[in-house]
Amino acid sequence: MPEIEKINKLDEKFKKVRNTTIRLISPLKKEDMVVQCGKDASPIRWHLAHTTWFFEKFVLKKYVKNYREFNKSYDFLFNSYYETVGSFFPKILRGTQSRPDIDEILEYRKFVEESVEKNRELFERKDIRSLMELGINHEQQHQELMLMDVKYNFYNNPTMPEYIHNNVDTRIDSSELEYLHFNGGLYNIGYSGGDFSFDNETPKHKAYLEKFQISSRLITNGEYLGFIESGGYEKPELWLSDGWQMIKKEHIKMPLYWLKKDDELNTFNLDGLKPLNPHEPVSHLSYYEADAYASWVKKRLPREEEWEVAFGTLCPSSDDNFMESGIYHPTAMKEKTRFQALGDLWEWTMSPYTPYPGSKPLSGSVGEYNHKFMSGQMVLRGGSCVTPGDHMRPTYRNFFSPQKRWMFSGLRLAGDD
């Protein structure tokens, strides 16, 4: 592709992603955007500013001569975790700040966007284009985080407000659970294409797998309800030790966002409180809950390499339930052709988040982006109903600590064939 086409394509993607972020906040009141419920979520105002700070800090301030930053204090306020570029405001206290207000943050976004447009000649350099691509994909990750955080913040509001009013009928029966079988052998794992990928997806390498089986869809609410009704949360033999300690300490007896009202089970969604649909995939599970369910049915979670071997040839399509569908909720699978592998829910694997053989962090401060978190985390695959579809690849490795539940996470079963 000629250089000018690469520059134009990058510029179009930058504008599209920035506009999408603004579209996502359109249903919100200003008061909604300053709230932070819990240590995992962040205020929406912070996401708006932090994704802007990323472009300003790593592109504009570094490469534009005599660049005048919007506000010097933003370096401290909106840095997330980049130790190599300075100190930062504590995450848990982000919701204690009302200033800069939303209007000023939106001015900041506009200022940085205009500065990027004025300096498009920088994109002739491949290294700067790579930083811009990283910043664009970084913002797409925060779009997903924003929807996760809105859901969590609204759930903690006694009025349980709706983010959207969803007219999409998702009340369909799920397909029968079957198993796909794969031979053992040496497989290629990881990304090797010419488009963007995160550093944790590379390099492509060989992995030997024993023969295995993997389920044809995600586990449903109805199936998980059977686990609950059988006393699954009361049987320590099903749980990893840390998981058992967690559910006892936090008095967990069902997935996050499940509520019993008038003896009926409901789920809180971004379109409000709804009756539990037994055919939809069970969501917002910790790794411990997913693993306990797998033990209950005498299966296990897939290894990330198994997941990639099974579904690595798929590409995101309009048939998948990604953020673009506007549903923002996992739906039942009625067709078997794509196995719910992309979209709907991030799927826990039994693989710890570690570097691939030969993997190296990016150079400079952005080297802190992924590799510094390769301890105490588990890998998830597949994307979710709040993941931008054009952000996804089958090689994408998401990661969370095993106790986390506020993200759109579910489970697929696997076994030794």
N, C-alpha and C positions, 0 to 999 in steps of 0.2 A: 504494500500500500504506500503511495507517495506520501511524503512528509506533510504536505498541506492537508491531505485527507485525514491523516492521523490527528493533526491538530484540531481540525473541524469536528471530528468525531468525539474527541475528548471534550471540547468546548460544549458540544450539544449534551453530552452525558452530564457534565458539571451543572448546566442550567436545569436539566430535567430533574436531577436528584435534589438540587436546592429547592426547586419549586414543589417537589413532592413533599418535602419536609413541611413547607408552609401549608400545603393542602391538608396534611395530617393534623395540624393544630386548629384548623378552621372550625371544628365542632366544639372547641374548648372555650371557656370563659378565661379571662385573665387570672382570676382567682384559682382556677384549676391548675395553672402552670407554675405556681409557686409552692405547691404542696409536695412533701416528701414523707411518705408513710413507710417507716422501716429502713434498715441499713442497706438493703439491696437496691431499692428504687432511688431515683434522682428526680428533682423537679424538672418539668419540661423546659422551663426557662434555661436551666443549666445545659440541657442537651442542645438547645438552639445556639447557645453561645460557645460551648465547647467544640462543636463540629466546625464552627467558624474560626475559632482560635487555632485549630489544627492547620488550616490553610494559611492563616496569617503567620503562625510561628515557623512552620517548616518550609514554606515556599516564599511568601512575600518578604518577610523580615530577613531571610537568608540571602535571597537572590535579587531583590529589587533595590537598586542603589538609592540611598536617601529616602527609603520608605518611611512614612510617618504613620506609626501605629495609632489605632483608634483610641486606646486608653491603656496606659502603662500598667495599671492595676489588674488588668484582665489576665496578665501572665500568671499571677498568683491565683486569681479566682477561678479560672477556667482550664488550667492544666489539670489533667486527671491523675496520672501516675508517673509522669516522665521525670524521674529523679535527675537525669543528666542535664535537664534544662532549667532546674530550679525547684524551689519548694512550691507547695500547692495547698489550697484550702481543704480541710478534712471533709471527706465524702459524707460522713454521717451528719455533718452540720450544714449541708447545702440548702436544706429546706428552712434554715433559720434566717436566710437573707432575702429581703424584698427588693434590694437595689443591687445592680442596675435593674430598672423595671423592664417590663416586656417591650415597651415602645423603644427604649434605648437599645435593647438587644437586637430588635429588628433593624434598627438603624445600623448597628454594627454589622449585621449580616449583609445589608445592602452595600455598606462601605467596602467590605472585603470583596464582595462579588464584583463591584465596579473596578476595584484595584486589580483583580485577576484579569478582567476583560481588557484593561488598559495595558497589560503586560503580557499579552498572548505570545509575543515573540520568544518569551522564555521557554515555551513549549517545544521550540525547535530542538531543545536539548533533551535527549532521551532520559537522563537521570531525573530531570524536573518533571517530565511527563509521568515517570514512574511514581514520583511523590504525589502528583495530582491524582493519579489513579488510586493510590492508596487512600488519599483523603476522601475521594468520592465513595469508595467502598466502605471506608470508616463511617461516613455519614449514613450510608444504608444500614450498617449495623446499628447505628443509633436510632434510626427510624423504627426498627424492630424493638429496641429497648424502650423507646417512647411509648409504644402501644402496650408493652408489658407493664410499664410503670403507671400508665393511665388506668389500666385494669386493676392493678393492685391498689392504687390510691382511691379509686372509686369504690372498690370492694370494702375498704376500710371506712367509708362514709355510710352512716346508718341509713341514709335515703337511697343508697345504691343507685346512683344516676346512670343513665345510658350515655355512652359515647356516641353511638349511632343508633338509628332505628332501622333494623334489618328486616326486610320483607322477603328475603330469600328462604324458600322452603327447603330445609335440610332434613326433613323427616322421612328418610328412606331407609329401607332395611339394608343391613350390611351383608356382604357376601359371606359364604361359608369359609371358615378358616381351614386352609390347606397348607402343605409344606412343599417348598421348592428344594430340590436335591442337587448338590454340586459335588463333583469329584475332587479328591485331594490332588495336590500338585503345587507347582511353582507358578506364582501369579505376579503380574506387574501391578504395583500399587503406587499411587501418587500422581500428581499432575505433571504433564510434560508438554502442554500446548503453548501457543504463542501469545494468548490473551492473558489478562490479569489473573493472578492467583496469589494467595497469601503465602508467606515464606514457610509456614508450617505444613503446607501441602506438598512440598518438594524436598529432595529430588525424587524422581521416580525410581523405584527400587524393586527388588524381588522379595517375595514373602512366600514361605512354604506353608500350606494349609492342609490339614487332614480333611477328609470328606465331611461334609456338614449339610444340615438342612436349615432352612430359614422360612418363617411364616409368610403367607401370601398377603397379609394385611396387618394393620395395627390391632392391638387388643382394644376391645370396646368397653364402654361404661358398664354394659350389662354383664360382660364377662368379669370385669373387675369387681362388680357388686357381689358376684358369687364368692369371690375371695373374702370380701368384708363379712358377708353373712355367715361364712364358714368359720369365722373367728380368726381370720388371717392376721389382724393387728394384735392378737393376744397370744400368738404362738411363737415363742422366742426361737424355736428350732428353724423357722423359715428365714430369720433375719441375720444379717451381718451384725457383729457386736456393736459397731458404732451406730448403725441404723436402729437397733433395738433401744439403745440409750437415748437416741434422738426422739423417737416416737413416744417414749415414756416421759421424758423430760418435758416435751412440748404438748403432751396429751393429744397426739395425732391419731385419729381413728378413721380418716377418709382423705381423699385427695383435696388439695387446696381448691377453694371455690365451690365445693359441695356444701350444701346447706339443707338441713331438714326443717321443713315448715309444715305444720299441721299434718305430721306423720308422712309427708311426701318429700322425696328428695328433689332438690333443685340445684342448678348450677348457675353461678354468676358469670355472665359473659359481657363482652363490650357492648352488647345490645340489651343489657339488663338481666334480671333474674328470670330464668326459664325452667320449666320442668325438665328433669334429667331425661335425656334421650338415650336409651340403652344401646342404640346402634352406632352412636358417634364414638370416635376413639377416646379412650380415657386420657385426660390431659392433666398437666401441672403435677406430675409425679416427681419425687426425688429419685435418685439412683437407687436408694435403699428400698423404696416401695416397688420400683420396677423389678429389682433383683428378688425381693421376697415373693412377688407374684410368680415370677419364673420358677422359683423353687417350689412353690405350691403346686404348679402343674407339671413338675418334674422336667422342666426344660431349663434353659439359661438364656441370657442375653447374648446377642451376636458379638463377635469380635469386629472391630472396625474394618479389618481387611476382608472379613466374610461379607459384611454389608456392601463394601465396594465391589467385590467380585460379583455379587448377586445383582446389583443395580447400577454399576458403573457405566453402563452404556446408555443410560437414560439421559436426556437433556430436558431442562425445564420447558414446559409448554403451557398453553392457555387452558389445557384440561386439568392442570394441577391447581390445588388450592393454595395459592400464594397471596401476598398482600394485595396484589392487583385485583383479586376477585372481589374485594370489598366486603367479604363475609367476616373476616377477622375471627374465625372460629373453625375448629376442625369439623369435618363432615364425614358421614358414613360413606363407605366405599361400595358402589354398586357394580363397578366393572373391575375385572381382574387384570386388565392389560398393563396397568402401571403400578399396581400393588401398593398404592399410597406411599411410594418410596420417596417422592419429592413433594414437599409442601405438607399441609395439615399439621404435623408435629415433628419437632426434633426427636430423634430416637436415641435413647440411651444405648451405648454399647458397653461391653465389659472391659474395654481397653483403656488403660491409663493414658493420660495426655503426656506423651514424651516425644522427643524429636525423632524424625526419620533418620536412618543411616546417612551420614554425610550432610545433614541439614545444618545450616548456619544462619544466625540472625542477620537481618538487614544491617547495613553499615550506618553509623551515626546513631542519633538518639532514637530514631524510629526502630532501631534494633530491639527496643524495649517493648515493641508492640505485642509480640506473641511469646517469644522464648522464655521470658522471665516468669511466665505463669505455668511452666511445665513441671509442676509439683502439686500433688494433692488434688488433681482435677481428673475428670473422666470425659471421654470423647462422646459427642453426639453427632449424628449424621442426618442428612435429608432435608433440612429446612422446615419451615412451619407456615401456618396461615397468616403470619404477620412478617414473614421474610420477603423482601423484594425478589421477585422471580428472576430478574436479570442479574441478580447478585449471586445466584446459586450455581454450583457445580457438584457432580457426584463425589468429587474429591475433597469438598469443603469439610474441614474439621472444626466443629464448634466444641466448646469445652466449658464445663461448670463443675463446681465442687459438688460432691455427691449428695449433700443435704439440701441443695437449692430446689425450690419448687415453683417460683413465681414466673419462670419462663414457660413457653409452650412446649412442654416435654411429654413424651409418651413412650410406649414400648412395643417392640416386636420380639417375638420369640425365636430362639434358635436351638439347635441340638446337634449332637454327634451322630451322624448318620450310620 
